[in-house]
Amino acid sequence: MHTELQNRTVLVIGRSGGIAGAIVTAVRASGATVIVASRNRDALADAYGEELTVESVDVTDEASVAALAQRLGRVDHVVSTASARARGRLSDLQPAAVLQSLSTKVLGPILLAKHLAPRMPQDGSFVFFSGATARKPVPGMLAVAATNGGVDAVTRALAVELAPLRVNAVSPGTIDSGAYDALGEEQKEELFASRAARNPAGRVGDPDDVVRAVLYALTSTFTTGTTLAVDGGETLV
């Protein structure tokens, strides 16, 4: 158990399942009070019931973020997994989708920092989500790569501007979190087998791999401005 999180309040922004759900479970097990928020408050309420405080927020809307900060008052840590991926090759990319991706993962952290940092203790922290495509882009992931690169830059800049508050990012590679389920079971298995064969770690990741990095970022008081790669070496080959 990470005792550093006992009696702390952690805001987790994102969906109820997958990586966000695993983070919520782990942070609660570490003794923290968890508040969850997303654009779809009803889905969170259905998933968590009365176990957690459930809030609504659109991280791309400054008024929404400001209102959330006003309702919450003090929080100790903020974790945002919010994303809006704009996959597709250059010829197929639509500006609106690219802007939505950038607004969610790059503008979103800026707005969260602007309105929540003044309400956080000096030993508080932010954890944002980048991705392996920032370091190793592949065809069809141009906008995702640009977005994740933006997250990494924002993380470093905020770590300097908000010091001594800490700001870090977690950068997953291929994680079996449900994000690939839309491919269908057969295509998903083929993709995972191919990536596991090339990956130095010899497998794809699971949500627990990511959760451990998030807990480290939340509790390591001498780590800031860093992007933690959780990709099994995927970006090395």
C-alpha positions as a Markdown table, in Angstrom:
| # | Residue | x | y | z |
|---|---|---|---|---|
| 1 | Met | 0.0 | 0.0 | 0.0 |
| 2 | His | 1.2 | 3.5 | -0.8 |
| 3 | Thr | 0.7 | 5.1 | 2.6 |
| 4 | Glu | 1.6 | 8.5 | 1.1 |
| 5 | Leu | -2.0 | 8.6 | -0.3 |
| 6 | Gln | -3.8 | 7.9 | 3.0 |
| 7 | Asn | -6.1 | 10.7 | 3.9 |
| 8 | Arg | -5.5 | 12.4 | 0.6 |
| 9 | Thr | -8.1 | 13.4 | -2.0 |
| 10 | Val | -7.5 | 12.3 | -5.5 |
| 11 | Leu | -9.5 | 13.4 | -8.5 |
| 12 | Val | -9.6 | 10.9 | -11.3 |
| 13 | Ile | -10.9 | 12.1 | -14.7 |
| 14 | Gly | -11.9 | 9.5 | -17.2 |
| 15 | Arg | -14.2 | 6.6 | -18.0 |
| 16 | Ser | -15.4 | 4.1 | -15.4 |
| 17 | Gly | -13.6 | 1.1 | -17.0 |
| 18 | Gly | -10.2 | 0.2 | -18.4 |
| 19 | Ile | -7.2 | 2.1 | -17.2 |
| 20 | Ala | -9.2 | 4.8 | -15.4 |
| 21 | Gly | -11.2 | 2.2 | -13.5 |
| 22 | Ala | -8.1 | 0.4 | -12.5 |
| 23 | Ile | -6.5 | 3.6 | -11.2 |
| 24 | Val | -9.6 | 4.3 | -9.1 |
| 25 | Thr | -9.5 | 0.9 | -7.5 |
| 26 | Ala | -5.7 | 1.1 | -6.7 |
| 27 | Val | -5.9 | 4.7 | -5.3 |
| 28 | Arg | -8.8 | 3.7 | -3.1 |
| 29 | Ala | -6.9 | 0.7 | -1.9 |
| 30 | Ser | -4.1 | 3.0 | -0.9 |
| 31 | Gly | -6.3 | 4.9 | 1.5 |
| 32 | Ala | -7.2 | 7.9 | -0.5 |
| 33 | Thr | -10.6 | 9.5 | -0.9 |
| 34 | Val | -11.4 | 9.3 | -4.7 |
| 35 | Ile | -13.5 | 11.7 | -6.7 |
| 36 | Val | -14.4 | 10.6 | -10.2 |
| 37 | Ala | -15.4 | 12.9 | -13.1 |
| 38 | Ser | -16.1 | 12.8 | -16.8 |
| 39 | Arg | -18.4 | 14.3 | -19.4 |
| 40 | Asn | -20.7 | 11.3 | -18.9 |
| 41 | Arg | -21.6 | 11.6 | -15.3 |
| 42 | Asp | -24.5 | 9.1 | -15.6 |
| 43 | Ala | -22.2 | 6.3 | -16.7 |
| 44 | Leu | -19.8 | 7.0 | -13.8 |
| 45 | Ala | -22.8 | 7.0 | -11.4 |
| 46 | Asp | -24.0 | 3.7 | -12.8 |
| 47 | Ala | -20.6 | 2.1 | -12.4 |
| 48 | Tyr | -19.7 | 3.4 | -8.9 |
| 49 | Gly | -23.1 | 4.0 | -7.4 |
| 50 | Glu | -22.8 | 5.7 | -4.0 |
| 51 | Glu | -19.3 | 4.5 | -3.3 |
| 52 | Leu | -17.6 | 7.6 | -4.7 |
| 53 | Thr | -18.3 | 11.2 | -5.2 |
| 54 | Val | -19.2 | 11.5 | -8.9 |
| 55 | Glu | -18.8 | 14.8 | -10.8 |
| 56 | Ser | -19.3 | 16.1 | -14.3 |
| 57 | Val | -16.6 | 17.9 | -16.3 |
| 58 | Asp | -15.7 | 18.7 | -19.9 |
| 59 | Val | -12.0 | 19.3 | -19.8 |
| 60 | Thr | -12.1 | 21.2 | -23.1 |
| 61 | Asp | -14.5 | 23.8 | -21.6 |
| 62 | Glu | -13.0 | 26.3 | -19.2 |
| 63 | Ala | -16.3 | 27.2 | -17.6 |
| 64 | Ser | -16.9 | 23.5 | -16.9 |
| 65 | Val | -13.4 | 23.0 | -15.4 |
| 66 | Ala | -13.7 | 26.2 | -13.3 |
| 67 | Ala | -17.1 | 25.1 | -12.0 |
| 68 | Leu | -15.7 | 21.7 | -11.0 |
| 69 | Ala | -12.9 | 23.4 | -9.1 |
| 70 | Gln | -15.3 | 25.6 | -7.3 |
| 71 | Arg | -17.5 | 22.6 | -6.2 |
| 72 | Leu | -14.5 | 20.5 | -5.1 |
| 73 | Gly | -12.5 | 23.1 | -3.2 |
| 74 | Arg | -9.2 | 21.5 | -2.1 |
| 75 | Val | -7.8 | 18.4 | -3.8 |
| 76 | Asp | -4.4 | 16.8 | -3.3 |
| 77 | His | -3.8 | 15.1 | -6.6 |
| 78 | Val | -5.3 | 15.1 | -10.1 |
| 79 | Val | -5.1 | 12.2 | -12.6 |
| 80 | Ser | -6.6 | 12.8 | -16.0 |
| 81 | Thr | -7.0 | 9.9 | -18.5 |
| 82 | Ala | -9.4 | 11.9 | -20.7 |
| 83 | Ser | -8.7 | 11.4 | -24.5 |
| 84 | Ala | -10.3 | 11.8 | -27.9 |
| 85 | Arg | -8.2 | 9.9 | -30.4 |
| 86 | Ala | -8.1 | 11.1 | -34.0 |
| 87 | Arg | -6.8 | 8.0 | -35.7 |
| 88 | Gly | -6.3 | 7.9 | -39.5 |
| 89 | Arg | -3.9 | 8.6 | -42.3 |
| 90 | Leu | -3.1 | 12.1 | -43.3 |
| 91 | Ser | -5.5 | 12.0 | -46.3 |
| 92 | Asp | -8.4 | 10.9 | -44.1 |
| 93 | Leu | -7.9 | 13.2 | -41.1 |
| 94 | Gln | -10.6 | 15.7 | -40.4 |
| 95 | Pro | -9.7 | 19.0 | -38.7 |
| 96 | Ala | -12.5 | 18.8 | -36.2 |
| 97 | Ala | -11.3 | 15.4 | -35.0 |
| 98 | Val | -7.7 | 16.6 | -34.7 |
| 99 | Leu | -8.8 | 19.7 | -32.7 |
| 100 | Gln | -10.9 | 17.6 | -30.4 |
| 101 | Ser | -7.9 | 15.4 | -29.7 |
| 102 | Leu | -5.7 | 18.3 | -28.9 |
| 103 | Ser | -8.3 | 20.1 | -26.9 |
| 104 | Thr | -8.9 | 17.0 | -24.7 |
| 105 | Lys | -5.4 | 16.0 | -24.0 |
| 106 | Val | -3.4 | 19.2 | -24.4 |
| 107 | Leu | -5.7 | 22.1 | -23.6 |
| 108 | Gly | -7.5 | 19.9 | -21.0 |
| 109 | Pro | -4.4 | 19.6 | -18.7 |
| 110 | Ile | -3.7 | 23.3 | -19.0 |
| 111 | Leu | -7.2 | 24.2 | -17.9 |
| 112 | Leu | -7.1 | 21.7 | -15.1 |
| 113 | Ala | -3.8 | 23.1 | -13.9 |
| 114 | Lys | -5.1 | 26.7 | -14.2 |
| 115 | His | -8.2 | 26.1 | -12.0 |
| 116 | Leu | -7.2 | 23.3 | -9.6 |
| 117 | Ala | -3.5 | 24.1 | -8.8 |
| 118 | Pro | -4.5 | 27.1 | -6.7 |
| 119 | Arg | -6.6 | 24.8 | -4.5 |
| 120 | Met | -3.8 | 22.2 | -4.0 |
| 121 | Pro | -1.2 | 21.8 | -1.3 |
| 122 | Gln | 2.5 | 22.3 | -2.2 |
| 123 | Asp | 3.1 | 18.6 | -2.1 |
| 124 | Gly | 0.2 | 17.9 | -4.5 |
| 125 | Ser | 0.6 | 16.6 | -8.1 |
| 126 | Phe | -0.9 | 16.2 | -11.5 |
| 127 | Val | -0.6 | 13.1 | -13.6 |
| 128 | Phe | -1.6 | 13.3 | -17.3 |
| 129 | Phe | -1.6 | 10.7 | -20.0 |
| 130 | Ser | 0.6 | 10.8 | -23.1 |
| 131 | Gly | 1.4 | 7.7 | -25.3 |
| 132 | Ala | 4.1 | 5.8 | -27.0 |
| 133 | Thr | 3.3 | 7.3 | -30.4 |
| 134 | Ala | 4.9 | 10.6 | -29.3 |
| 135 | Arg | 8.2 | 8.8 | -29.4 |
| 136 | Lys | 7.5 | 6.3 | -32.2 |
| 137 | Pro | 4.8 | 7.4 | -34.6 |
| 138 | Val | 3.4 | 4.9 | -37.1 |
| 139 | Pro | 1.2 | 5.5 | -40.2 |
| 140 | Gly | -2.3 | 6.3 | -39.3 |
| 141 | Met | -1.4 | 7.8 | -36.0 |
| 142 | Leu | -0.3 | 11.3 | -37.0 |
| 143 | Ala | -2.8 | 13.3 | -34.9 |
| 144 | Val | -2.4 | 10.9 | -31.9 |
| 145 | Ala | 1.4 | 11.3 | -32.1 |
| 146 | Ala | 1.1 | 15.1 | -32.2 |
| 147 | Thr | -1.3 | 15.1 | -29.3 |
| 148 | Asn | 0.8 | 12.9 | -27.1 |
| 149 | Gly | 3.9 | 15.0 | -28.0 |
| 150 | Gly | 1.9 | 18.0 | -26.8 |
| 151 | Val | 1.1 | 16.3 | -23.5 |
| 152 | Asp | 4.8 | 15.7 | -22.9 |
| 153 | Ala | 5.7 | 19.3 | -23.6 |
| 154 | Val | 2.8 | 20.6 | -21.4 |
| 155 | Thr | 3.9 | 18.3 | -18.6 |
| 156 | Arg | 7.5 | 19.7 | -18.6 |
| 157 | Ala | 6.3 | 23.3 | -18.8 |
| 158 | Leu | 3.7 | 23.0 | -16.0 |
| 159 | Ala | 6.3 | 21.3 | -13.8 |
| 160 | Val | 8.4 | 24.4 | -14.0 |
| 161 | Glu | 5.6 | 26.9 | -13.8 |
| 162 | Leu | 3.7 | 25.2 | -10.9 |
| 163 | Ala | 6.7 | 24.2 | -8.8 |
| 164 | Pro | 6.8 | 22.9 | -6.1 |
| 165 | Leu | 3.6 | 21.2 | -7.2 |
| 166 | Arg | 4.7 | 18.1 | -9.2 |
| 167 | Val | 3.5 | 17.4 | -12.8 |
| 168 | Asn | 4.2 | 14.1 | -14.5 |
| 169 | Ala | 2.8 | 12.1 | -17.4 |
| 170 | Val | 2.4 | 8.4 | -18.0 |
| 171 | Ser | 3.0 | 7.1 | -21.6 |
| 172 | Pro | 1.5 | 3.7 | -22.3 |
| 173 | Gly | 2.3 | 1.5 | -25.2 |
| 174 | Thr | 0.0 | -1.3 | -26.3 |
| 175 | Ile | -2.2 | -2.1 | -23.3 |
| 176 | Asp | -5.0 | -4.7 | -23.2 |
| 177 | Ser | -7.4 | -2.3 | -21.5 |
| 178 | Gly | -10.4 | -2.7 | -23.8 |
| 179 | Ala | -9.3 | 0.1 | -26.1 |
| 180 | Tyr | -8.6 | -2.5 | -28.9 |
| 181 | Asp | -11.8 | -4.5 | -28.5 |
| 182 | Ala | -13.5 | -2.7 | -31.4 |
| 183 | Leu | -11.1 | -4.5 | -33.7 |
| 184 | Gly | -12.9 | -7.8 | -33.0 |
| 185 | Glu | -11.3 | -10.8 | -31.2 |
| 186 | Glu | -9.4 | -12.3 | -34.1 |
| 187 | Gln | -7.9 | -9.0 | -35.4 |
| 188 | Lys | -7.1 | -8.0 | -31.8 |
| 189 | Glu | -5.3 | -11.3 | -31.1 |
| 190 | Glu | -3.3 | -10.9 | -34.3 |
| 191 | Leu | -2.2 | -7.4 | -33.4 |
| 192 | Phe | -1.3 | -8.3 | -29.8 |
| 193 | Ala | 0.7 | -11.4 | -31.0 |
| 194 | Ser | 2.6 | -9.3 | -33.5 |
| 195 | Arg | 3.5 | -6.5 | -31.1 |
| 196 | Ala | 4.4 | -9.0 | -28.3 |
| 197 | Ala | 6.8 | -10.8 | -30.7 |
| 198 | Arg | 8.6 | -7.5 | -31.4 |
| 199 | Asn | 8.4 | -6.0 | -28.0 |
| 200 | Pro | 11.5 | -6.5 | -25.8 |
| 201 | Ala | 9.3 | -7.3 | -22.8 |
| 202 | Gly | 7.8 | -10.2 | -24.9 |
| 203 | Arg | 4.1 | -9.2 | -24.2 |
| 204 | Val | 1.6 | -6.4 | -24.4 |
| 205 | Gly | 0.8 | -4.5 | -21.2 |
| 206 | Asp | -2.2 | -4.7 | -18.9 |
| 207 | Pro | -3.9 | -2.0 | -16.9 |
| 208 | Asp | -1.9 | -3.0 | -13.7 |
| 209 | Asp | 1.3 | -2.1 | -15.5 |
| 210 | Val | 0.0 | 1.5 | -16.0 |
| 211 | Val | -1.5 | 1.7 | -12.5 |
| 212 | Arg | 1.9 | 1.0 | -11.0 |
| 213 | Ala | 3.4 | 3.9 | -12.9 |
| 214 | Val | 0.5 | 6.2 | -11.9 |
| 215 | Leu | 1.0 | 5.3 | -8.2 |
| 216 | Tyr | 4.7 | 6.0 | -8.6 |
| 217 | Ala | 4.0 | 9.4 | -10.1 |
| 218 | Leu | 1.6 | 10.3 | -7.4 |
| 219 | Thr | 3.9 | 9.3 | -4.5 |
| 220 | Ser | 7.5 | 9.9 | -5.7 |
| 221 | Thr | 8.1 | 13.3 | -4.2 |
| 222 | Phe | 11.4 | 13.8 | -6.1 |
| 223 | Thr | 9.9 | 13.1 | -9.6 |
| 224 | Thr | 8.5 | 15.9 | -11.7 |
| 225 | Gly | 8.4 | 17.0 | -15.3 |
| 226 | Thr | 8.8 | 13.4 | -16.3 |
| 227 | Thr | 7.0 | 11.2 | -18.8 |
| 228 | Leu | 7.1 | 7.6 | -17.6 |
| 229 | Ala | 7.1 | 5.1 | -20.5 |
| 230 | Val | 5.1 | 2.0 | -19.8 |
| 231 | Asp | 5.5 | 0.2 | -23.1 |
| 232 | Gly | 7.7 | -2.8 | -22.5 |
| 233 | Gly | 10.4 | -1.3 | -24.7 |
| 234 | Glu | 8.0 | -1.0 | -27.7 |
| 235 | Thr | 9.5 | 2.4 | -28.8 |
| 236 | Leu | 13.0 | 0.9 | -28.9 |
| 237 | Val | 12.5 | -1.4 | -31.8 |
